Amino acid sequence: MQLENITRIQYVDGVRFRRGVVAAASRLIANSPHLDAINVFPVPDGDTGANMAGTMRSIVRSSGDSLEKSLEKMSALIAESALNGAKGNSGAILAQFLCGFAEGVKDMPRLSPSDFARVASLAARRSCEAISDPKDGTIISVIRDWAAHLSSKSHEYKDFHELLSDSLHYAQKSVKATTEKLAELKSAGVVDAGALGFVYLLEGIVDFLENGKIEKSVTLDLAPLYNVEGVQSKVAVDKLDFRYCTEFLLKGSDIDKKSVRDAISGMGDSLIVAGLPDCVKIHIHTNDPDAVEDIVSGFARVDKRKVDDMLVQHKRLLADACKVGIVTDSTCDIPAELIAEYDIRVAPLRLTIDGQEYIDHVTLTPEDFYKMLPKAEKALTSQPSPGDMKRVYARACADYENVVSLHVAKVLSGTYQNALTVSKDYENVSAFDGKQLTVALGLSVLEAARAAQKGATVAEVTKIARKAIDNVRIFVTLDTLDYAVRGGRVSKGQGLIAKALNIKPILAFEGEGHPRTVAKSFGYKRQEAALIRLVSENFYGKSHLRYAIAHAAAPEVARKFARIIKREFGVNPVFITEASPVLGLHSGPGACAVALLADD
């Protein structure tokens, strides 16, 4: 394009600033998949493009079609919008840059090129100050280089096109240099994703000035940097020092950012504390998001929270297969190692024992529970809180394209109904009634999780889960009816008769999950024989038997049942585990649940 055809812009006011930001956002959003593909630092989790795009979308939505001419007011609106929508490391840095820009234009209705250079330098400094350990070779170094270049030539620029076009070329050189500054980038053969994202923003503005319209096309200047084949495999990791990308938005008044930073600085890395006195964005990579929240909530109200499992995101990029996430609740009794292996997300139920509330498998282990139970005067269970369920869904939806959620039978708990209600806020979540409890639910969940890990579609995972729900059987042996009497499921008279005659019942949960007594035996030996008879009647002649056993403080009983079933069928259990407090509360110590699943 001929230079004389370019519109000369001598100043920027609120309206022009917003148009420039929209143009910048459009270019970045169009190129965000490329940023995701080359995202390897600080963690190869492939979400820098999505995070920066989400930040810019928040700005565009909030500023709307505003015709506010005051640069001070418009920049303040955009800064606050960026903080509210900031996502990820680069998004938080970008939000702080815009906050610094808003600070620099205070009391200024419009901006000249030389003013812009000065304000950009302030914004760059504020961005650096927000980061606990800024690294050379990232978005922050490109912002710093770009601002320094602007400052050195500020009195030479005649208009904004000259300023932005010249500084864009310098920023492009700076981003190309990032490859040699960080070992991770050099190993992968890419530039820093956040730094390239900042360059996209500048390109969008320059294109707008030159063409008079907002372009969404991919830039050609940095096309060689798009060779992303095998990038993630070049920096593959098996573990992370700090696994969870954790973000909080604090709202309050006179929030001391330095004090917040100091309070949590030892709890992870990639710490950014950005924002304004009444609105602060916190970003940190940590292993304990809840502990971080406990601390930062002491400074102001936590308005938003986001936690992403970066290791799962990284492994998903490597496998390019598992796109369906699995959610369940703590009644499933799946051991922790299997939950980790298949990345199953678990919403915990709650218990109240003698007035003290506990979170299943979080603040109360099964082992501790069974020690407390005989002495407890009153014990109750309750479904996961809506907040717990929402956090589980939010994290699963951030990591997976679709989520399948299986829960304890609705006739036994309100957990499924809670899940159904909360899941309506998420378009990619499907919640199902598991129609079972404990290890019977666990086997169905594992069937779905294995299918998801092999790359099954959400429709395929759903079909497999439904089939498992329909086919799984569970038999629960009870040592005593005392706890069933206490819970009102058995009358006192029936309980006294059973105790007097040493009757040992076996329950099955059938249909929608209704409990039914399927055998009554006099003493342990006959109970064992009755259990094996039930297993044989239901599973002889079928193939691919899978079974799991949960016990209520009765490990020897569980191991004995496993030995008997292996002798009969030649198959080891998928797992043996201690039953969750939710089951033990109603069955009492000594109970044992055997769940089985087979193919016709």
N, C-alpha and C positions, 0 to 999 in steps of 0.2 A: 504494500500500500504506500502511495506517495505521502510524504511527510505533510505536504500542504493540505491533504484531505483529512488529517486528523484534527479532531476538535481540541482546541487549546483550553485547558482547565487551569485557572489561576488560583482557585480556592476550593475548599471542600466545606460544605455545610452538612446539616443533619440528613437532608434528603439524598445528597450525593454520596455521603458515607454509607448510608443503608444500601443504595444501589450497588456500590462497590462490593459490599459484604455479600450481597445476594449473588453477584457474578462470581465472587470467589468461592462461595459455597457450591454453586452449580458445577464448577470445574472440579472441585475436590470430590464431590459426591459421584460424579461420572467416573472418576479414576480410582474410587475407593477399593474396588476388587484387586487392583494391582498393588495397592498398599498392603492389603491383607496378605497377598501372596508373598511379599518380600519381608514381612514382619518377623524378624528373628531376634531383635534386641528391644528391651532387656530380657524378654522371654519369648520364645518362638511359638506364640499362641495364635498368630494369624488374625488379629482383630483390630489392628491400628486403623485401617481404613474405615471399618465400620464404626469405630469409636469417634474418630474425627468427623465422619459424616453425620453421626448422631448429634454431635455437638453443634455443627453448623445448621442442621435441620431445626434444632431448638431455637436458634437465633432467628432464622427465617420465619418460623411459625409465630414467635412472640412479637417480632417487629411488624408483622403483617404488611399492610400497604400504607404504613404511616408516612405522612407528609410533614413530620416534625422537622422544622428548619434548624432548630437549635442543635448544634453539634454536641454541646454538653449533655443535653437531655437524651439525644439519640444514642450517643456512645454509652451513657449510663444504662439505658434500656438494653442495649446489646450486650454489655458486660454482665448484667444480671441474668439475661437469658442464657448466656454461655455458661455461667456457673450452674444454673438450674439444670442444664442439659449436658454438662461436661461428662464425657465418658473416657476412661482409660488414661494412661500416662500422658499421651500427647494432647488429648482433649483438655485435661486439667491445666497443662502448660499453656495451651492456646487460650483458655478462659482467663488465666492470670495475665497473659499479654494484653487481652482486651480490657481487663480491669485496670492495668497500668496505663493503657491508652486513655481510658475514661478519666483517670486521675490527672493525666497531663493536659487534657483539654478543658478542665474545669474553668468556668467563667469565660470560655472562649466561644463565641457564636459561630466562628468559621476559622479555617486553618489555611495558611499559605504553605508552599513547598518547604521553606526553611523551618517553619513551625512544625510541620509534619516530621521532619528529620529529628528535631529535638524531642518531640513526644515519643517517637519510635524508640529512641535511645532509652527514655525513661521506662517504656513498656518492656523493653528487653531486660533492663536491670531488675524490674519487679518479677519478671519470669524466672530469672536466675535465683532471686532471693527466696522464691517459693519452694525451690528444690533443695533437699537436704544434702544430696551428693551429686551435683550436675556432672555429666560425662561429656567429654569432648568427642564429637562425632555423632551427635544426636540433634534433634530439632532445636535444642537450646543453643547449640554452637552455631547453627545456621542463622537463627534469629539474631544472635549476638554479632555475627560477621556482617549480616545484612544491615543491621542498625549502625554498626561502626562505619560501614561504607557510606551510608546515607549521611552520617554526621560529618565525615571528611569532605564531602562534596556538596553540602547543603546550600552553600551560597552560589553554586554554579547552575543549579536547576532553574529553568525559566518557567516550567509548568509541571503539572503532575504526570503527564504522559512521559516526559523526559525523565523525571525522578523515578517513576516506577519501572519503566523499561530498562533503564541503566542498572538499577539495583536488582532487577530480576536476573539479568545476566550474571551479576556477581553472586547472587544466591544460588543459581544453577551450578556455578563453579564450586561453591562451598559444599553443596549437597553431594556432588561427585567425589569430593575429597573425603567424605565420611567413610567410604569403603576401607581406606587405609588407616583410619584412626581407631577402629574397634576390631578386635580379633574375630568376633562373631560375624561381623559384616564381611570381613575379608575371606573367612572360611566359606561363607555362603555365596560370595561374589555379588553382593547387592549393596545398595546404598541404604541409609537409615530410612525406614518407612515414614516416621513422623517428620523428618526433615524434608523428604520429598513431598509430603502432604502440605507443608508450609509453602513450598515452591508452587504447588498447584494453586494455592490460594492467590498468590501474586500473579500467576499466569492468567487466572480468570479475570482479575481486575484489568490487566493490560489488554487482553483481548476485547473486553468491554469498551475500553477507551478507544481502541483502534477500529472496532467494527460497529460500535453503537448498539450491539445486541449481545445477549448473554449466550455464550457458546458452551456446549457440553462435550465437545469432542475431546478425544485423548490427545495430549500434546505430542508433537513429533521430536522436539528438541532432545528429549531424554529417552527416546524409544529404545536405545540399546540397553537401558536399565530394566527393561521389562522381561528379560530372559529369566524366568522364574522356575524353570523345570528343575525339580529335585532340590529346591532350596531348603525345605524343611528337613529332608533326610540328611543334609550336610551338617546340620546343627542339632541332630536328634539327641534327646536326653531321656534318661529313665526316671529321674527324680529332680525336684527343685528344692532349693534351700527354703524358699517361701512359696507356698503353693497357691494361695488365694489372692487374686486381685480384688482388693476391698476398697469401697468408696462410700463416703458419707457426705451428705449436705447438711450443714448446721445452720439453723436460723436463730437469731437472737439479737442482742445489742452489745456493742463494744466487745466483740469476741477477740480475745488475745491470740493471734495466730502463732506467735512465738511460743507461748505457753502450751498451746495445743501440740505443736511440733515437738517440743521438749518432752512432753508427757508420754508420747508414743514412739519416740525415735528409736528406742531399743527393741521394738516389737516386729521389725521387718526391714525391708529395703524399698527402694523406689518411692520414697516418701515425698509427697507434695502437699503442702498446705497453702491453698490459694484463696483469694477472694477479697471481700469487703468487710467492714466492721460488723455488718448485720447479716452477712451471708458468706459462709466459708465452705469450700470444697476440699475434702481430704481424700487423698489417694495413697494407698500403701499396699505392698505385697507382704502378706503375713500368713502365719499358720493358725492364728486364732482370731478370726474376725469378731467374734462375740466379745472377747476381752478388750479389743480395741474400742468397740462400741461402748462398753461399760465406762471406759475412761473418757472418751470424747463427749459422751452425753452429759458429763459433769460440767462442761463448759457452755453448752447451749442445747437447744432441742434438736434431735436428729430428725430432719424432715424427709430425707431419702437415704436408702441403703442399697448397695449393689455388691454382690459377691460372685466372682467367677472363678471356677476351678481351672487354672491355667494348664495344669498337667493334662487334664482331660481334653482340653482344647487342642493342645499340642499333639497328643496321641491320635485324636480324631483326624487331624490334618495329615499325619503320617499314614494312617490306615485308609483314609478317604472312604471309609465304609460305614462306620457306626454313626448313623444320623438320627436314630431314635433313642431317646432317653427313657429310663424306667424309674418310676416313683412308686413307693409303697409306704406302709406305716410300720411302727416298731413291733406290732404283733406278729410279723412274718417270721421272726426268730432265725433269720439267716445270719450265719457267723460273719464277723467283721471282715475277715479276709476275703470272703466271697463278695461281700458288698463292695469292697474296694476293687476287687478284680473286675467286676462287671459295672462299676460306677453306678450302683443303684442308690438313688436318693431316698432317704427315709424321713418321714414326718413322725416325730415321737408323740406317743400318747402321754397322758399325765396321770399321776396317782396322788391321792391324798390319804396319808396314814396318820391317824390321831391328830388331825388338823394341820399337818405339815405337808406342803405340796412338793412333789418330786416329778422330774421329767424322765420318762422311761429310757433306760440305757444311756442317759446323759448325766443326770445328777443322782441316779440310783441304778446300780448294777443288779442283775439277778441274784448274784451271790449275797450281796448285802440285804436285798429284799427278803430272801428266805431266812435270814437270821432274825429279821425284825418281825416277820409275819406271825409267829406263834404268840408273841407278846402284844400284838396290836389289838386294840379294842374296837377300832373302827377303821376300815380301809375301803376306799372307793377308787374307781377308774373314771377317766373322762377322755374324750376325743382330743386330738391335737387342736390347739387354738387356731383361729383363722390366720393370725399372724405367722405362726409356725408353718402352716400349710402354704401361705402365700410366699414366704421366703424360699421354701423348698421348690415351688413351682417357678419362681422367678429365676433361681439359679439354674434349674434344669432347662428352662426355655432359652436362657442365655447360651447354653452349651450345645443344645441340640435343635434340629429343625422341627422335630415333633416329639411329643412326650406321651407315653402310655402309663396310666396310673392305676394300680390294682390295690384294693383295700379289703380289710377284714369285713366279714359278712354284715350287711346292713341290719339284719335282724338281731345282731349281737352288740352293735355299737353305732353311734352316729357319725363315725369317722368318714364313711363313704359319702353320706349326704353332705358333710362339710366339704369334702373334696370336690363333689359335684358343684356346689355353690361357688367355691373359690375358683375352680377351673373355668368358669364362664368368662372370667376376665382375660383368659388366654386362648387365642384362636387355635393354637397348635397342641392343646392338651386334651386327651381323651381319658376320662375317669371311668373305672369299671368296678362293679361289686364283685369281689373275689369269692363270695359265698362260702368262705372257710376262715379258719384262724390258724395261728401258730405255723407249724411246718407244712401244713397243707397249703396255706397261702404262700409260704416260702417256696415250695416246689413250682407253683404256677408262676411266681415272679421270676424264678431262675429260668424257666422255659422261655419266657419273654425276653429276658436279658441276654441269654445265649443267642437267640435269633437276631436280636438287635446288633450284637457285637459282630455277627457274621455278615452284616450288611443288609438284613431284611428291611423291606419297606414298612411304613407304619401300618399299612393294611395287612401285610403278612405277619407282623408282630402281633397285631390285634387278633388275627385268626388263631394263631398259635396259643395266645393267652386264653382265649375263650375255650379252646379245646381242652387245655389243661384244667381250667376251672371246672368244666363239666365232668372230667374223668378222674380227677384226684379223689382219693378216699382217705379218711383219717379215723383212727381208733384211739380212744383215750382211756387208759386204765387208771382207776382211782384207788388210792390206798385208804382214803377216808371220805365220808360224806359230810364231815363236820363243816367244811367251808361252803359246800353247796347248801347246807341248811342255813348257815349264817347269811348267805347271799339271797335266800328266799327261793332258790331253785328246787329244793327238796324240803318236804315238811319235816318237822321235828320228830313226828311219829315214825316216818319212814327211816329217818336217820338213826333213831334208837334201835329199831328192828335190825337194820343192816349191821350196826355195831354188835348187837347181841349175837347175831348168827354168823359174824365174820364174813359178811357178803362183800365181795369185791366186784363192783360193776365195771362194764366197759361201755363207753359212749361212742356214738358216731354222730357226725354233723352232716346232715343230708339235705337235699333240695336247696333251699335258699340259705342253709346254714343252721337249721334247727337241730338242737341236740336230741338224741334218742338213745335210750338204753338198748343195746343190741345183745348183751350177755350179762348174766349174773353168775358168779362163781363163789364157792365156799373156799376161801383161802387163796394164797399166792399161786401155788402150783396149778390149780385148776384155772386160775385167771390167765396164766401163761398159755396153757393148752387152748383155752377159748380164743385167745388173741391169734395164735397161729392158725387155728381153724378158720377164723374170719379172713385172714390174709389169704390162705389157700383157696377158699371158696371164691374170692373175688379176683385172684390174679393168676391162678394156674391156667396155662394155655396161652398166656399173653407174652409179648416180647418186650425187650428193652425196659426192664423194671428199674425204676428209680425210687428210692425211699429215703426218708430223713426222720430222725428221732429227736424229740425235745423232752427233757425231764425237769421235774420240779424238785431240785435238790436230791435227785435219785440217780446219780451217774452209774452205779452198778446195775440197776434195773435196766437202764438204757443200753448199756454194753451187752447185757445178757440177751435182750431182745434182738440186738444186732447180730449176735452170734447165731441165734436160732434161725433168723431169717436168712442169713448167709448160708447156713447149713442146708436149708430147704431149697433156696433159689440160686445159690452160688454167686451172690452179688453183695458187694460192700455198700454201706449207706453213703449217700451223697455227703451227709454230715450228721454229726451228733452234737447237740447243743443244749445249754440250760435254757429252759423256757422263760419267756419274758414274764415280768411281774403281772402283766395283765391276765395271762392264763393262770398263773399260780395263785392269784388272788381268789379265784373261784374253785380251783381244783384242790388246792392245798398241797403241802409237801408230800413227796412220794408218788405223785402222778407221773404218767409217762404217755406221750403222744407219738404215735407212729403214723406217718403219712406216706402213701404209696401212689405211684403213677406208672402206667404202662401203656404200650401200644397194642392195639388189637392184632 
